[in-house]
Amino acid sequence: MPTPRQTFAVKLLTFVVASLLIAFRSHGQELRVYFGNLHAHSNASDGNHNTSPADAYRIAREQGGMDFLSLSEHNHLMASQAVYDGVIAAANAATTPTFVALYGQEYSTISKGNHANIQNYPIRISPSLNGKYGTVFGTVLPTFTSTNLGTVVFAEFNHPESFTKDYGLQQDFGGDIQAFVQTMDPFVKLIAVASGPADANNKNNQATGSDRFVHKDISTSRWFKYLSHGMHLAPKVDHDNHSPTYGFRHAGRTAVWVRGALTRDSLVRALSDRHCYATEDKNLRIIPTLSNGALPGDIVKGATVPNVTVALAVNDDDEPSAAYSIELYSGVSGDGQNPSPVSGATQTLSGNGSASLALQIDPAASLYYIIHVEQTSNDPVNNSNRSDAWLAPIWFAPGDGPDGPIDDDDDAIQRFVSSRNSDVYHFPDCRVVSQIAEHNLLTHEGVPEGKRLHQGCPLN
């Protein structure tokens, strides 16, 4: 029976090895930032009636200067699956090595619990399911991902309004926040902290001249509320275009970190991993480098080091003399309290440069940290002398290793299973395991190299 000191040493070694593996796998692959919008419409639903999906992607790429655009057409306003198939075909045709066209659908209605985008899910959700968040996120999406291994589906909370009424919390879950989080958290990865202008009543709007961009402030209040109740959400900036103004109506962007080539797969996986930040400035590049090899958006389990250092590189090509204030927030996941600034952790920059922050780790606590960057500059594009950016949180949870689950038995080795034909692995009690043919079934002690955890695993 190992002594506590030996157990600690093994865990520390496991953490160090895992961190080195992460660093090794990413060696030679530069972390890049890509800017875009995950919420827009065309004539496939209620966008401008002269703007096809192909037009929307072209405008976003050629006029909006964005790296990606998702058309998230209303599920109940697309007349049929054939219409949605047309959006998917347009996305496939519009994707290039320098631009990714994503597809999704804006699910439900305002009157039935608000809207949520469901990205990379190819089946039009029946209007009869609008408002039935418990069914869609508790049954429909888990069933799809369990039978389509390797397809990443993720969702986003759009323009949140009421914590008690949005997304089925009251109607489907009877106000049971724990049941809500358990059902929604495996799929919902982002939340809008700024949205619009949708121009829904002026669908022919073509913004031009010096007033083409508007500045919209990021609001963190509803995002913080969900974080305080245990959701794992990254912030996003939505344009919600209904006019053909993709990329040149709202100066804010959702910014995504991707290693290696920009592809639909790499972008979808980065977004599903919450590797992103929300920025009011259309090209403010923020590159974080964490000493444990993780990125903001990650959930790190079982960290045993006293702190993690974050090196933050900040760059804005058209505002090289901007001043920056970098602030660190912290919170405890699920304690019901909003995150708050960490005393004495503010850094300042004059012009493009880098800063360093230390995240204090408590192995027994479920902590998370958020980095806030405030830019001060006379921005001629944004029509504002201040722009904010909020990075995805990074969570530190008690556990049995940096990638392992919580386990009360310090001596236990976590085992996983997978199919030799899949890059996905599972907890042994996931119902998907019964579908793997015996001759393809593999067992693993610890996380298998080169595979990723099945989304939402274990499914009951």
PEBELUR-V233175 format. One record per pair of residues at least 4 apart in sequence whose C-alpha atoms are under 8 Angstrom apart, sorted by the first residue. I is the first residue (numbers start at 1). GAP is how many residues later the second one is. D is the distance in Angstrom with one decimal. If there is no record, write none. Layout:
i=[I,I]
gap=[GAP,GAP]
d=[D,D]
This chain:
i=[2,2,2,3,4,5,6,7,7,7,8,9,10,11,11,11,11,11,12,12,12,13,14,14,14,15,15,15,15,15,15,16,16,17,18,18,19,19,19,19,20,20,21,22,22,22,23,23,26,26,29,29,30,30,31,31,31,31,31,32,32,32,32,32,33,33,33,33,33,33,33,34,34,34,34,34,34,35,35,35,35,35,35,35,35,35,36,36,36,36,36,36,36,36,37,37,37,37,37,37,37,37,37,37,38,38,38,38,38,38,38,38,39,39,39,39,39,39,39,39,39,40,40,40,40,40,40,40,40,40,40,41,41,41,41,41,41,41,41,41,41,41,42,42,42,42,42,42,42,42,42,42,42,42,42,43,43,43,43,43,43,43,44,44,44,44,44,44,44,44,45,45,45,45,46,46,46,46,47,47,47,47,47,47,47,48,48,48,48,48,49,51,51,51,52,53,53,53,53,53,54,54,54,54,54,55,56,56,56,57,57,57,57,57,58,58,58,59,59,59,59,59,60,60,60,60,60,60,60,60,61,61,61,61,61,63,63,63,64,64,64,64,65,66,66,67,67,67,68,68,68,68,69,69,69,70,70,70,70,71,71,71,71,71,71,72,72,72,72,72,72,72,73,73,73,73,73,74,74,74,74,74,75,75,75,75,75,75,75,75,76,76,76,76,76,78,78,79,80,80,81,81,81,82,83,84,84,84,84,85,85,86,87,87,88,88,88,89,90,91,91,91,91,91,92,94,94,94,95,95,95,95,96,96,97,97,97,98,99,100,100,100,100,101,102,102,102,103,103,103,104,104,104,104,104,104,105,105,105,105,105,106,106,106,106,107,107,107,107,107,107,108,108,108,108,108,108,108,108,108,109,109,109,109,109,110,110,112,112,112,113,113,113,113,113,113,114,114,114,114,114,114,115,115,115,115,116,116,116,116,116,117,117,117,117,118,118,118,118,119,119,119,120,120,120,120,121,125,126,129,129,129,131,131,132,132,132,133,133,133,133,133,134,134,134,134,134,134,134,135,135,136,136,137,137,137,137,137,138,138,138,139,140,141,141,142,142,142,143,144,145,145,145,145,145,145,146,147,149,149,149,150,150,150,152,152,152,152,153,153,154,154,154,154,154,155,155,155,155,156,156,156,156,156,157,157,157,157,157,158,158,159,159,159,159,159,160,160,160,160,161,161,162,163,163,163,163,164,164,164,165,165,165,166,168,168,169,169,169,169,169,169,170,170,170,171,173,173,173,176,177,177,178,179,180,181,181,181,181,182,184,185,185,185,186,186,187,187,188,189,189,189,189,189,189,189,190,190,190,190,190,191,191,191,191,191,192,192,192,192,192,193,193,193,193,193,193,193,193,193,193,194,194,194,194,194,194,194,195,195,195,195,195,196,196,196,196,196,197,197,197,197,197,198,198,198,198,198,199,199,199,199,199,200,200,200,202,203,203,203,204,204,205,205,205,206,206,206,207,207,207,207,207,207,208,210,212,212,213,213,213,213,213,213,213,214,214,214,214,214,215,215,215,215,215,215,215,216,216,216,216,217,217,218,218,218,220,221,222,223,223,223,224,224,224,225,225,225,225,226,226,226,227,227,227,227,227,227,228,228,228,228,228,228,228,228,228,229,229,229,229,229,230,230,230,231,231,233,233,233,233,234,234,234,234,234,234,234,234,235,235,235,235,235,235,235,236,236,236,236,236,236,237,237,237,237,237,237,238,238,238,239,239,239,241,241,245,247,251,251,251,251,251,252,252,252,252,252,253,253,253,253,253,254,254,254,254,255,255,255,255,256,256,256,256,256,256,257,257,257,257,258,258,258,258,258,259,261,262,262,263,264,265,266,267,268,269,270,270,270,271,271,273,273,274,274,274,274,275,275,275,275,275,276,276,276,276,277,277,277,277,278,278,278,279,279,279,279,279,280,280,280,281,281,281,281,283,283,284,284,284,284,285,285,285,285,286,286,286,286,287,287,287,288,288,288,288,288,288,289,289,289,289,289,289,290,290,290,290,290,290,291,291,291,292,292,294,294,295,296,296,296,296,297,297,297,297,298,298,298,299,299,299,299,300,300,300,300,300,300,301,301,301,301,301,301,301,301,301,301,301,302,302,302,302,302,302,302,302,302,302,303,303,303,303,303,303,303,303,304,304,304,305,306,306,306,307,307,307,307,308,308,308,308,309,309,309,309,310,310,310,310,311,311,311,311,312,312,312,312,313,313,313,313,314,314,314,315,315,315,315,316,316,319,319,319,320,320,321,321,321,321,322,322,322,322,322,322,323,323,323,323,323,323,323,324,324,324,324,324,324,324,324,325,325,325,325,325,325,325,326,326,326,326,326,326,326,327,327,327,327,327,327,327,327,328,328,328,328,328,328,328,328,328,329,329,329,329,329,329,329,329,330,330,330,330,330,330,330,330,331,331,331,331,331,331,331,332,332,332,332,332,332,333,333,333,342,345,347,347,348,349,349,349,359,361,361,362,362,363,363,363,364,364,365,365,365,366,366,366,366,367,367,367,368,368,368,368,369,369,369,370,370,370,370,370,371,371,371,371,372,372,372,372,373,373,373,374,374,374,374,375,375,375,376,376,376,377,377,377,378,378,378,378,379,379,379,379,380,398,399,399,399,399,400,400,400,400,400,401,403,404,404,404,405,407,413,413,414,414,415,415,415,415,415,415,415,416,416,416,416,416,416,416,416,416,416,417,417,417,417,417,417,417,417,417,418,418,418,418,418,418,418,418,418,418,419,419,419,419,419,419,419,419,420,420,420,421,422,423,423,423,424,424,424,424,425,425,425,425,425,426,426,426,426,426,426,427,427,428,428,429,429,429,429,430,430,430,430,431,431,431,431,432,432,436,436,437,444,447,453,454]
gap=[4,5,409,4,4,4,4,4,403,404,4,4,4,4,291,293,389,390,4,292,293,4,4,387,388,4,287,288,289,386,387,4,276,4,4,384,4,273,274,275,4,273,4,4,271,272,4,270,4,233,230,231,229,230,226,227,228,229,256,225,226,227,228,255,222,223,224,225,252,253,254,33,34,221,222,223,224,31,32,33,218,219,220,221,247,248,30,31,32,33,211,217,218,219,29,31,32,33,200,201,202,210,216,217,31,32,33,34,64,200,201,216,30,31,32,33,78,199,200,201,202,29,30,31,32,33,199,200,201,202,206,4,5,6,7,30,31,32,199,200,201,202,4,5,6,7,9,10,11,14,29,31,200,201,202,4,5,6,7,8,9,10,8,9,29,33,34,39,40,43,28,29,32,33,27,28,31,196,4,153,156,194,195,196,197,155,156,194,195,196,154,4,5,193,4,4,18,34,37,38,4,33,36,37,40,4,4,188,190,4,12,34,37,44,4,5,36,4,5,185,186,187,4,5,6,8,9,185,186,187,4,5,6,7,38,183,184,185,181,182,183,184,182,33,181,31,32,33,31,32,33,34,31,32,33,31,32,33,34,16,30,31,32,33,34,31,32,33,34,45,46,47,4,5,31,32,33,4,31,32,33,34,30,31,32,33,49,50,51,52,31,32,49,50,51,5,6,4,4,44,4,42,43,4,4,4,38,39,40,4,37,4,4,16,4,15,34,4,4,4,9,10,11,12,9,5,6,7,4,5,6,169,4,167,164,165,166,164,163,162,163,164,167,163,17,18,162,16,17,18,13,14,15,16,17,18,12,13,14,16,19,9,10,11,12,8,9,10,11,18,23,4,5,6,7,8,19,21,22,23,4,5,6,21,22,4,5,18,19,56,18,52,53,54,55,58,17,44,46,47,52,53,42,43,44,52,39,40,41,42,51,38,39,40,41,35,36,37,38,34,35,36,32,33,34,148,32,4,4,4,6,7,36,37,4,36,40,4,5,34,35,39,4,5,34,38,39,46,49,4,5,4,5,4,5,46,47,50,4,45,46,4,4,4,12,4,314,317,4,4,4,5,6,7,8,310,286,285,273,275,305,272,273,274,116,117,120,303,34,119,33,34,35,117,118,32,33,34,35,32,33,34,35,36,10,31,33,34,35,33,34,32,33,34,35,36,6,31,32,62,5,61,4,6,59,62,63,5,6,11,4,5,6,4,4,5,4,5,6,7,8,11,4,5,6,4,4,6,7,4,4,52,4,4,4,4,48,49,50,4,4,4,46,47,269,270,268,269,45,43,44,45,82,83,84,85,43,44,45,46,84,32,42,43,44,45,31,43,44,45,46,25,26,27,29,30,42,43,44,45,85,22,23,24,25,42,43,44,21,42,43,44,45,42,43,44,45,54,42,43,44,52,53,41,42,43,44,45,4,6,42,43,44,41,42,43,41,39,40,41,39,40,38,39,40,37,38,39,4,5,6,38,41,42,4,171,36,37,35,36,37,38,168,169,170,35,36,37,168,169,35,36,37,65,167,168,169,34,35,36,64,63,171,19,62,170,4,4,4,4,10,12,4,114,115,4,111,112,113,4,5,7,4,5,6,106,107,111,103,104,105,106,107,108,109,110,111,104,105,106,107,108,103,104,105,102,103,41,64,159,160,40,41,42,43,63,157,158,159,19,41,42,43,155,156,157,17,18,19,40,41,42,15,16,17,41,42,43,14,15,16,7,10,11,4,5,4,4,29,30,31,130,131,26,27,28,29,30,25,26,27,28,29,22,23,24,25,21,22,23,24,11,14,15,19,20,21,13,18,19,30,4,8,9,12,17,7,5,4,5,4,4,4,4,4,4,4,4,5,6,4,5,24,25,22,23,24,118,20,21,22,23,117,20,21,115,116,112,113,114,115,111,112,113,5,108,109,110,111,107,108,109,101,106,107,108,33,34,30,31,32,33,28,29,30,31,26,27,28,29,25,26,27,7,8,22,23,24,25,4,5,6,21,22,23,4,5,18,19,20,21,17,18,19,16,17,4,6,99,95,96,97,98,95,96,97,98,95,96,97,95,96,97,98,94,95,96,97,102,103,95,96,97,98,99,100,101,102,103,104,105,61,94,95,96,97,98,99,100,101,102,58,60,93,94,95,96,98,99,57,58,59,56,54,55,56,51,52,53,54,50,51,52,53,47,48,49,50,46,47,48,49,43,44,45,46,42,43,44,45,39,40,41,42,38,39,40,5,36,37,38,4,36,32,58,60,31,32,29,30,31,56,28,29,30,53,54,55,25,26,27,28,52,53,54,24,25,26,27,49,50,51,52,21,22,23,24,48,49,50,20,21,22,45,46,47,48,14,15,18,19,20,44,45,46,13,14,17,18,29,41,42,43,44,10,11,12,13,40,41,42,43,9,10,11,12,37,38,39,40,6,7,8,9,36,37,38,5,7,33,34,35,36,33,34,35,4,12,8,9,7,4,5,6,10,6,35,4,5,33,34,35,33,34,31,32,33,29,30,31,32,28,29,30,25,26,27,28,24,25,26,20,21,22,23,24,19,20,21,22,16,17,18,19,15,16,17,12,13,14,15,11,12,13,9,10,11,7,8,9,5,6,7,8,4,5,6,7,4,8,5,6,7,8,4,5,6,7,10,4,44,10,42,43,9,5,32,33,31,32,12,13,28,29,30,31,32,9,10,11,12,27,28,29,30,31,32,8,9,10,11,16,24,25,26,27,4,5,6,7,8,15,23,24,25,26,4,5,6,17,18,21,22,23,20,21,22,19,29,27,28,29,27,28,29,30,23,26,27,28,29,4,7,27,28,31,32,30,31,5,30,4,29,30,31,27,28,29,30,4,27,28,29,4,27,4,5,4,4,4,4,4]
d=[5.7,6.1,7.9,6.2,6.1,6.2,6.2,6.3,7.2,7.6,6.1,6.1,6.1,6.2,8.0,7.4,7.7,6.4,6.2,6.1,7.6,6.1,6.1,6.7,7.8,6.1,7.8,6.8,7.5,6.3,5.8,6.2,8.0,6.2,6.3,7.1,6.2,5.3,5.5,7.9,5.9,7.5,6.0,6.3,5.8,7.7,6.0,5.6,7.8,7.3,5.5,5.1,5.7,6.4,6.3,5.7,4.7,7.2,7.4,5.5,5.4,6.3,8.0,7.7,6.2,5.4,4.8,6.5,6.4,7.6,7.5,5.8,7.7,5.5,5.2,6.6,7.5,5.8,5.4,6.7,5.9,5.8,4.6,6.5,7.3,7.2,5.1,5.6,4.8,5.7,7.6,5.6,5.5,6.5,7.9,6.6,5.1,6.4,7.1,5.9,6.5,7.7,6.2,5.9,5.8,4.6,7.1,7.3,8.0,6.3,7.9,7.6,7.7,5.9,6.2,5.6,7.6,5.5,6.1,4.9,7.1,7.7,6.4,4.9,5.6,7.3,6.6,4.7,4.6,6.7,7.7,6.7,6.5,4.8,8.0,5.5,6.1,5.5,7.0,5.8,5.4,8.0,6.5,4.1,5.9,7.3,5.6,5.7,5.6,6.5,7.2,7.3,6.7,8.0,7.9,4.8,5.6,4.8,6.7,5.6,5.4,7.1,6.9,6.9,6.6,7.9,6.0,6.5,7.5,7.3,5.5,5.9,5.0,5.2,7.7,7.6,7.0,6.8,7.2,7.6,6.7,7.3,4.2,6.1,8.0,5.0,6.4,6.0,5.4,6.7,8.0,5.7,6.4,6.7,6.3,6.4,7.4,5.9,6.1,7.7,6.2,8.0,5.3,7.4,7.0,6.1,6.2,6.6,6.9,6.2,6.7,7.5,6.4,6.6,5.9,7.9,7.2,5.1,6.2,7.4,7.6,6.3,4.4,6.2,5.8,7.7,6.7,7.8,4.8,5.6,5.2,5.5,6.8,7.5,6.8,7.8,7.2,7.4,7.6,5.7,3.8,5.2,6.6,7.6,6.3,6.6,4.9,6.5,5.5,4.7,5.7,7.2,6.8,5.4,6.0,6.0,4.3,5.2,6.8,7.7,8.0,6.6,5.2,6.2,7.4,6.2,4.6,4.2,5.2,6.5,7.8,7.6,7.5,7.0,6.8,4.7,5.5,6.4,5.6,4.5,6.2,7.8,5.6,5.9,5.6,7.3,6.1,5.9,7.0,6.7,7.8,7.6,7.8,6.9,4.8,6.1,6.8,6.4,6.9,7.6,6.1,7.1,5.7,6.3,6.6,6.4,7.8,7.8,6.6,6.1,7.7,6.1,6.2,6.9,6.2,6.0,7.6,6.2,6.0,6.2,7.9,4.8,6.0,6.5,7.0,7.7,7.3,6.0,5.6,4.6,5.1,7.7,6.3,8.0,7.8,6.4,6.8,6.8,7.7,7.6,6.4,5.7,8.0,7.4,7.7,7.1,7.1,6.2,5.8,7.9,6.7,5.5,4.1,5.4,6.2,7.4,5.6,5.5,6.6,7.9,7.5,6.2,5.6,4.4,6.4,5.6,5.3,5.9,6.9,7.4,6.8,6.5,7.2,6.5,5.3,7.1,7.5,7.6,4.2,5.4,6.6,5.3,5.6,6.7,7.0,3.9,6.2,6.7,4.6,7.9,5.7,6.1,4.6,4.8,5.5,7.9,7.9,7.6,7.4,8.0,5.6,5.9,6.8,5.6,7.6,7.2,6.7,5.5,4.7,5.2,7.5,5.4,5.1,6.7,6.7,7.2,6.0,4.3,6.6,5.9,5.5,5.9,6.9,5.4,7.2,7.8,5.8,7.0,7.4,8.0,7.8,7.3,7.5,6.6,6.3,6.9,6.7,5.8,7.7,6.3,5.4,6.6,5.2,7.6,7.0,5.7,7.2,8.0,7.1,5.3,6.4,4.7,6.1,5.5,7.0,6.3,6.1,7.4,6.5,5.5,7.5,5.9,6.3,6.2,7.9,6.0,7.0,7.2,6.4,5.9,5.8,7.9,6.6,7.4,7.4,7.2,6.0,7.9,7.4,6.9,7.6,7.4,6.9,6.6,7.1,6.9,7.4,7.5,7.1,7.5,5.0,5.9,6.5,8.0,5.7,5.6,4.4,6.0,6.9,5.3,5.9,4.6,5.4,7.6,7.9,7.1,6.3,4.6,6.3,6.2,5.4,7.8,5.6,7.4,7.4,6.3,6.9,7.8,7.1,6.8,6.8,7.8,5.5,7.8,7.3,7.7,8.0,6.1,6.0,7.0,6.0,5.5,7.4,7.7,4.8,6.5,5.1,6.5,5.3,7.1,7.0,6.2,4.5,4.4,7.6,7.7,7.5,6.7,6.2,6.2,6.1,7.4,6.1,6.2,6.0,5.3,7.9,6.9,6.1,7.4,5.8,7.2,5.9,6.5,6.7,4.8,7.7,7.1,7.2,6.6,4.9,6.2,7.6,6.2,7.5,6.0,4.8,4.6,5.6,6.3,7.0,6.6,6.3,6.3,5.2,5.9,7.9,5.9,4.9,5.6,6.3,5.3,5.2,6.0,7.9,6.9,6.0,6.0,6.0,8.0,7.7,6.7,6.7,5.0,6.4,7.3,5.0,6.1,7.8,6.1,4.5,5.5,6.5,6.3,4.5,5.2,7.0,7.2,6.3,6.9,7.3,7.6,7.1,6.5,4.9,4.9,5.7,7.5,6.0,7.3,6.7,5.8,6.1,7.7,5.3,7.1,6.9,5.7,4.2,7.4,5.6,7.1,5.7,7.1,7.4,7.5,6.9,6.3,7.2,4.7,7.7,7.1,7.4,6.5,4.9,7.9,6.4,5.7,6.0,4.7,5.3,5.7,6.7,6.2,7.4,6.2,5.2,6.2,6.5,7.0,6.5,6.2,7.3,7.2,5.8,6.6,6.8,7.5,8.0,7.4,7.1,7.0,7.8,7.9,7.1,7.1,5.9,6.3,6.5,6.3,7.5,7.3,6.1,5.5,6.7,6.7,7.7,7.8,6.2,6.7,5.5,7.8,5.0,6.3,6.9,6.5,7.2,7.3,7.5,7.1,5.7,5.2,6.0,4.6,5.2,5.3,7.2,6.6,4.2,6.4,5.3,7.9,4.9,4.1,7.7,7.8,7.8,7.2,7.9,7.3,7.7,5.6,7.8,6.8,6.9,6.5,7.4,4.5,6.6,8.0,7.5,5.9,5.5,7.0,7.2,6.2,7.5,5.1,8.0,7.8,6.4,4.8,6.2,5.4,5.1,5.6,7.1,7.9,7.9,7.3,7.4,7.9,7.9,6.3,6.7,6.5,5.7,7.5,6.2,5.8,5.2,7.5,5.8,7.6,5.5,3.9,5.2,5.3,6.2,5.5,6.4,6.9,5.5,7.0,6.1,4.9,6.5,5.4,5.3,6.2,7.1,7.6,7.0,6.9,6.0,4.2,6.6,6.7,5.7,5.9,7.9,7.0,6.7,6.6,6.3,7.9,7.8,7.4,6.2,6.6,6.0,6.0,6.1,6.1,6.2,6.0,6.1,6.3,5.3,7.6,5.7,6.7,6.3,6.7,7.5,4.5,7.1,6.6,6.6,6.0,5.1,7.5,6.8,7.5,7.2,6.6,6.0,6.9,5.7,4.3,5.5,5.5,5.4,6.5,7.2,7.3,5.9,4.1,6.6,5.2,5.6,6.3,6.8,5.9,7.5,7.9,6.3,7.6,7.4,6.1,4.9,7.9,8.0,5.9,5.2,6.2,6.8,5.7,4.7,6.5,5.8,5.1,6.6,7.1,7.8,6.4,5.7,4.6,6.4,7.2,7.9,7.2,5.6,5.1,6.4,5.9,6.6,6.8,5.7,4.5,6.4,5.8,5.3,6.5,6.6,8.0,6.4,7.8,7.1,6.8,5.2,5.4,4.6,5.0,5.3,5.0,7.4,7.7,5.3,6.4,6.2,4.6,6.0,7.1,7.6,6.0,4.8,6.1,5.4,6.7,5.8,4.7,5.5,4.9,6.9,5.7,4.4,5.8,6.4,7.2,7.8,6.5,7.6,6.3,4.9,4.1,5.3,4.3,5.0,7.7,7.4,7.4,6.0,7.0,7.6,7.3,7.8,6.8,6.0,7.7,7.9,5.9,6.9,6.1,5.2,7.1,6.3,5.2,4.4,5.1,5.7,5.1,6.7,7.3,6.9,5.8,4.5,6.2,5.6,5.1,6.2,7.5,6.9,5.8,4.5,6.6,5.3,5.2,6.1,7.9,7.9,5.8,4.3,6.7,5.7,5.5,5.9,7.4,7.9,4.8,6.7,5.9,6.7,8.0,7.0,7.2,5.4,5.8,6.7,4.4,7.1,7.5,6.4,5.0,7.4,6.4,5.7,4.9,7.5,5.7,4.6,5.6,5.8,5.1,6.7,5.5,4.9,6.4,7.5,6.7,5.5,4.7,6.3,6.9,5.9,4.6,6.5,5.9,5.1,6.7,5.5,4.9,6.0,7.0,5.8,4.6,6.4,7.0,7.8,6.4,4.6,6.6,5.9,5.1,6.4,5.7,5.6,5.9,6.5,7.9,6.9,5.9,4.8,6.3,6.0,5.1,4.2,5.3,5.6,5.0,6.3,7.6,5.1,5.7,6.4,6.3,7.1,5.6,4.4,6.3,7.3,6.6,4.2,6.6,5.8,5.4,6.6,7.5,7.4,7.4,5.6,4.6,6.2,5.6,6.0,6.8,8.0,7.1,6.8,7.9,7.7,6.7,7.4,7.5,7.3,7.6,7.3,7.9,7.6,7.9,7.2,5.6,7.7,5.5,7.7,6.4,6.3,7.2,5.7,4.4,6.4,5.9,5.2,6.6,6.2,5.4,4.2,5.9,5.3,5.5,6.7,7.3,6.2,6.4,4.5,6.8,6.1,5.5,7.7,7.4,7.3,5.9,4.7,6.5,5.8,5.1,6.4,7.1,6.0,4.6,6.4,5.5,5.1,6.1,5.6,4.6,6.6,7.9,4.9,6.1,7.8,6.6,4.6,7.7,5.9,5.8,5.8,7.9,7.5,6.4,6.3,5.4,3.9,6.3,5.2,5.8,5.5,5.9,7.4,7.4,7.2,7.0,7.6,7.6,7.8,7.6,6.5,6.9,6.1,5.4,7.3,7.4,7.0,5.5,4.6,5.6,7.8,6.6,5.6,5.1,5.8,5.8,5.1,6.5,6.7,6.9,7.8,5.7,5.3,6.4,5.9,7.5,7.0,5.5,4.4,5.9,7.1,8.0,6.4,4.5,6.0,7.6,6.0,5.2,6.5,8.0,7.9,7.6,7.4,6.3,8.0,5.2,4.9,5.8,5.2,6.5,6.4,7.1,7.9,6.9,4.6,6.4,5.2,5.0,5.6,5.5,7.5,6.2,6.0,5.0,5.7,6.4,7.3,6.1,5.7,6.4,6.8,6.6,5.8,6.8,8.0,7.4,6.4,7.9,7.6,6.3,4.3,4.9,6.0,7.7,7.3,5.8,5.7,7.2,7.3,6.6,6.2,6.3,6.1,7.9,7.2,7.8]
